[in-house]
Amino acid sequence: MTRRVVLMIDDEPDSFDRVCRHLDQDIYDLHHTHDPHKGINWAKDLKPDAIILDLRMEGLDGYDVCRRLRDHESTQEIPVIIYSVDGEKDPAIIRSLDLGAHAVVEKDRLSILEATLNRFIGYKLGSPVRKFHREGHELKIQGETERVWLDGEEKVLRPLEGKVLACLAAQPGIFISTEQLGEAIWGMNWKYMVKGNIHRLINSLRTKLVTTSGKRLFIDSRPRVGYRLHGKEEEK
């Protein structure tokens, strides 16, 4: 089994030791630096499967590190997990996610940290990526919508939005009715739901899959017929 490369940027040595003792060394290939500047350069060279990042560090805090990682082409798609004593404080969570972090975990919640790592880098290593193109734009979907990118920018979907996109991606180019989507998401309980729920989910999904020029290209609708994922799929 290929070990998963994880870079931890944290100026507290004891924190790294605790993470090392908790995580399975047969699964994770752990690297650590206490220097945030070195961590940024190391991330560019190492290209780890995930980065664990503290917020409170001398010289350069975790917010600045996260911003620089997201601004550089070679590191912008690496999952960043903020691991901090501020991990349960709303301002830290909101600011971290706004800067492009994938998740925020309170320090020493080791089981949650492990589950978060598994969520992101497990998908990254094991799930195939499908690519759809339309009018010069690219939509990438990994696995069952575990991760989604539009023109290289990762889009974070809510679980129900992901289910809608997964259903449409299973039959690209084919219109799927509201009833079929509802049953795929809620099962037989669909008959107790309201059709407006699907419409709201589609609108929310379209809002997230909008290009920088404001185009909503990849999800089409046809009155009284349904919705489809519209794009030419790249052959593997």
C-alpha positions in Angstrom: 0.0 0.0 0.0 1.3 3.5 -0.9 1.9 5.6 2.2 0.2 8.9 2.3 2.6 11.9 2.5 1.5 14.4 5.1 3.4 17.7 5.9 2.8 19.2 9.3 3.7 22.9 9.8 3.6 23.6 13.6 6.1 25.3 15.8 5.1 23.2 18.8 7.3 20.0 18.7 5.1 18.2 21.3 2.1 18.6 19.0 3.9 16.7 16.2 5.0 14.0 18.6 1.4 13.4 19.7 0.1 13.2 16.1 2.9 10.8 15.2 2.0 8.5 18.1 -1.7 8.5 17.1 -1.5 8.0 13.3 -0.5 4.6 11.8 3.0 4.9 10.5 2.3 2.2 7.9 -0.3 4.4 6.3 1.1 7.9 6.8 4.5 9.2 5.8 4.8 12.2 8.2 7.0 15.2 7.7 7.3 18.1 10.1 8.8 21.6 10.2 8.4 24.3 12.9 9.4 27.0 10.4 6.4 28.3 8.4 8.6 29.8 5.7 10.4 26.5 5.2 7.0 24.7 5.3 5.7 26.7 2.3 8.9 25.9 0.3 8.8 22.3 1.4 5.2 21.9 0.3 6.1 23.1 -3.2 8.9 20.5 -3.5 7.3 17.6 -1.5 3.8 18.0 -2.9 2.2 16.1 0.0 -1.2 14.5 -0.1 -2.3 16.8 2.8 -0.9 19.6 5.0 -1.7 19.9 8.7 -1.3 23.6 9.6 -1.2 25.4 13.0 -2.4 29.0 13.2 -0.4 30.4 16.1 3.2 30.5 14.9 6.1 32.9 15.2 7.1 35.0 12.2 4.2 33.9 9.9 0.9 32.8 11.2 -1.2 30.0 9.7 -3.5 32.3 7.9 -0.7 33.8 5.9 0.7 30.3 5.2 -2.7 29.1 4.0 -3.0 32.2 1.8 0.4 31.6 0.2 -0.3 27.9 -0.4 -3.5 28.8 -2.1 -1.9 31.5 -4.3 0.8 29.1 -5.7 -0.1 26.9 -8.6 1.8 23.8 -7.3 0.1 23.8 -3.9 -3.3 25.3 -4.4 -5.1 22.0 -4.6 -3.4 20.3 -1.7 -5.9 19.7 1.1 -5.0 22.0 4.1 -6.3 21.0 7.5 -6.1 23.7 10.1 -5.1 22.1 13.5 -5.2 24.7 16.2 -6.2 25.5 19.8 -8.6 28.0 18.1 -10.2 25.1 16.1 -13.6 25.5 17.8 -13.8 29.3 17.6 -16.1 30.6 14.9 -13.8 33.5 13.8 -10.9 31.1 13.2 -13.1 28.6 11.4 -14.7 31.2 9.1 -11.4 32.9 8.3 -9.6 29.6 7.7 -12.3 28.3 5.3 -12.5 31.7 3.5 -8.7 31.4 2.8 -9.2 28.0 1.3 -8.6 25.5 4.1 -10.5 22.3 3.6 -11.2 21.7 7.3 -10.6 23.0 10.8 -9.8 20.7 13.7 -9.2 21.6 17.4 -5.7 20.7 18.5 -5.4 17.3 20.3 -8.7 16.1 18.8 -6.6 13.3 17.3 -9.4 11.0 16.2 -11.1 13.8 14.4 -7.8 14.8 12.8 -7.3 11.2 11.6 -10.9 11.0 10.2 -10.4 14.3 8.4 -7.2 13.1 6.8 -8.9 9.9 5.7 -11.7 11.9 4.2 -9.5 14.0 2.0 -6.4 12.0 1.1 -8.2 8.7 1.0 -10.3 10.1 -1.8 -7.4 11.8 -3.5 -5.4 8.5 -3.7 -8.1 6.1 -4.6 -10.9 7.8 -6.5 -10.8 8.4 -10.3 -11.3 11.9 -11.7 -13.7 12.6 -14.5 -13.4 15.7 -16.6 -16.1 17.5 -18.5 -15.5 20.4 -21.0 -17.8 23.1 -22.3 -17.1 26.4 -24.1 -13.4 26.3 -22.9 -14.2 25.6 -19.3 -13.5 22.4 -17.3 -15.4 20.7 -14.6 -13.6 17.9 -12.7 -15.4 15.5 -10.4 -13.5 13.1 -8.2 -15.2 9.9 -7.1 -18.8 10.3 -6.0 -18.3 14.1 -5.9 -15.9 13.8 -3.0 -14.0 16.8 -4.6 -15.1 19.1 -7.4 -13.2 21.7 -9.3 -14.3 24.3 -11.9 -11.5 25.7 -14.0 -9.0 24.5 -11.3 -10.8 26.1 -8.4 -12.1 23.6 -5.8 -15.8 24.0 -5.0 -17.0 22.9 -1.6 -20.5 21.3 -1.9 -23.0 20.5 0.7 -23.9 16.8 1.0 -27.2 17.1 -0.9 -25.7 19.2 -3.6 -23.1 16.5 -4.0 -25.7 13.9 -4.3 -27.5 15.9 -7.1 -24.3 16.4 -9.0 -23.4 12.7 -8.6 -26.8 11.7 -10.0 -26.4 14.0 -13.0 -22.8 12.9 -13.6 -23.8 9.2 -13.6 -25.7 9.9 -16.9 -24.1 12.9 -18.5 -26.0 14.5 -21.3 -29.3 12.8 -20.4 -32.1 14.8 -18.8 -33.1 13.4 -15.4 -36.6 14.2 -14.0 -37.2 15.8 -10.7 -38.9 12.6 -9.5 -35.8 10.5 -10.4 -33.5 13.0 -8.7 -35.7 13.1 -5.6 -35.9 9.3 -5.3 -32.1 9.0 -5.8 -31.5 11.5 -2.9 -34.3 10.6 -0.5 -35.3 7.1 -1.6 -39.0 6.2 -1.4 -39.5 9.0 1.1 -39.4 11.2 -2.0 -43.2 11.1 -2.2 -43.3 13.1 1.1 -41.0 15.8 -0.1 -41.7 18.9 -2.1 -40.5 19.4 -5.7 -39.2 22.8 -4.7 -36.5 21.1 -2.7 -34.9 19.8 -5.9 -35.2 23.2 -7.6 -33.5 24.9 -4.7 -30.7 22.3 -4.6 -30.2 22.8 -8.4 -30.1 26.6 -8.1 -27.6 26.4 -5.2 -25.4 24.0 -7.2 -25.5 26.2 -10.2 -24.5 29.2 -8.1 -21.4 27.3 -7.0 -20.6 26.1 -10.5 -20.4 29.5 -12.0 -17.4 30.6 -14.0 -15.4 33.7 -13.3 -17.2 35.4 -16.2 -20.6 34.6 -14.6 -21.6 31.7 -16.8 -23.5 28.7 -15.5 -22.6 26.2 -18.1 -22.7 22.6 -16.8 -26.2 22.1 -15.6 -29.1 22.6 -18.1 -32.8 22.4 -17.4 -35.8 21.7 -19.7 -39.3 22.5 -18.4 -41.4 19.5 -17.5 -38.4 17.2 -18.5 -35.7 17.7 -15.9 -32.0 18.5 -15.6 -28.8 17.2 -17.1 -25.0 17.6 -16.8 -24.0 19.2 -20.1 -20.4 18.9 -21.2 -18.2 16.7 -23.3 -16.5 14.1 -21.1 -12.7 13.7 -21.6 -11.8 10.2 -22.5 -9.5 8.5 -20.1 
